[in-house]
């Protein structure tokens, strides 16, 4: 039997935007909030890096990933207890300290100079932008949100191969 040859994907194809969109749409796909933070089902964090993007995903079912727009990253880091604990810590901080400060969020990347937190909540998608210098610790003010995020990034990096 002969079939038409399927086009090969180009070497530059990158699953980043699809994975990011899938994570942002997780609530619509049925993700529920756990009892430990019933108003927050997850967060997707867009971090600019030299003209590209890093996405951190922490969902209420312990799904935890970090991937880049140039390819690569770590998917499935939530299999490790230390990462699950860091995920839960971040989502708890968002629930208990950040919810009142969230704005409507269309799910887009932030303006230059900012890191955007897309919070997946029972009331829909909301967000908050943090100035990059605050996120990276070169100026004060990020508080527990930035501390919990940096700890999650650290734990993902710790369990990632290479």
Secondary structure, 3 states (H helix, E strand, C coil): CCCCCCCCCCCCCCCHHHHHHHHHCCCCCCCCCCHHHCCEEEEEEEEEECCEEEEEEEECCCCEEEEECCCCEECCHHHCHHHHHHHHHHHHHHHHHHHHHCEECCCCCCCCCEEEEEEEECCEEEEEEEEHHHHCCCCCCCHHHHHHHHHHHHHHHHHCCC
